[in-house]
Amino acid sequence: MKQELVAILDFGSQYTQLIARRVRECKVYSEILPHNISAKKLNEKDPKAIILSGGPASVTSKNSPVCDRKIFDLGIPVLGICYGMQLIGKLLQGKVFHSSEKEYGKAVLNIDKSDDLFLNLPEKLTVWMSHGDKITGLPPGFEIIGHTDNSPIAAIRNKQKKIYATQFHPEVVHTPKGTEILKNFLFKISGCSGSWTMKSFIASTIEDIRDRVGNEKLICALSGGVDSSVLAVLLNKAIGNNSICVFVNNGLLRKNEANIVIERFKKNYKINLKYVDATEHFLKRLKKITDPERKRKIIGNEFIHVFEETTKELGKIKFLSQGTLYPDVIESRSVKGAPSATIKTHHNVGGLPKKMNLELIEPFRELFKDEVRMVGKELGLPNDIIWRQPFPGPGLAVRILGEVTTERLRILKEADYIVVDEIKKAKLYEKIWQTFAVLLPIKSVGVMGDERTYENAIAIRAVHSNDGMTADWVNLPYELLGKISNRIINEVKNVNRVVYDISSKPPATIEWE
């Protein structure tokens, strides 16, 4: 059965990815596309529905982003959200007014028509507004289906053409009944079936991998993190020993991590695993390096070097697979005329050495992080893999401020193990985005056993975040902080002081380097 698609045209809203996630939560596959895609190309994708996202621009501005006007003539149901609604007003000959005063925050929506978009919903709904423009004159063929005290035209429709629009954002949690509104659009108006699940994704992906790889060999870089671990198991299920996982130990992993990865994947999952211990090589290259950016570049370049050399030893390889996620693709994409700037160039996207000449397979490039976790669960991976906290590519090197040495790594590994161990015992590990220890580049005076000490300080970092772009420090219980501090000072040689980092991102970053 052909996979249903809901196309989301991106006008630069901070909530665009959230729209995609909400649609997928309704078991309908969604894809974020450039706002300026032609009607012809969009129609070739055969979407069941089209959603126009919000955006920071004003439709009354001279250079404001617009979509292809012909999209509204395709006969495909359309839902415009905020900027998307104002754009519908502008392109379909309505009147749009730009106000210097924005309406931002909660509002009460009064429903005027409840037979489709607002079917089976209360007469009054709490909704979230975030706009400056507003429609003051309806386009021909449209009618009002909802209003608020500040917005007489807060929701509209052209029932015959199946074009709907809301001034508010149904995708955010501040619109409590927003999911029901989206479901009405997807199922009642657009006729979606809601058959997209992780089980169906796995089945179709395995089939695709088998068809493409055939009897050729494929390599996969395994780090032990969520994405690469789930990918390794999926590839093994698809093509067995033709998938070779390469696990490079750069010496910057957490305590016992290398042994855990080897035990889990080689012995338990029977995965074809090539283990490379490059600890001495990496530490030699990092000797006397203290600048954070130089550390990162050295580690990244050396990983590629080691990976390339290992690949040569494995014989003829045709494919390389990696765990690139959908947000990585979206954030790395730079579309000409796009309304929002490129956020970052992700290390998985376009960062591979061209001379490797390997064809790239990225099974997760259409998935969000939480969906990869669902794939892992469907494949039977344990919770300690599925819910593993993010770990930086350069490893503990960016949590050791200053030079990375064998002794400083020993101290940090022991301290970090205690932090994570106590967080897990407190049953907080899966509730926190990241928890870790940092070795500071200072020593301080202390007293241990009636003797003066002059030893290292450890900082504890714990943050809440949804995507790593922003983060708030976690208010860990004092009792737990005390327990962690006591264990580190008593169990880790050469540490006599523990501090807690209570800075958020921004202005600080999650990692210290």
Order of alpha helices (4+ residues) and beta strands (2+ residues): beta-alpha-beta-alpha-beta-beta-alpha-beta-beta-beta-beta-beta-alpha-alpha-beta-alpha-beta-alpha-beta-alpha-alpha-beta-alpha-beta-alpha-alpha-alpha-beta-beta-beta-alpha-beta
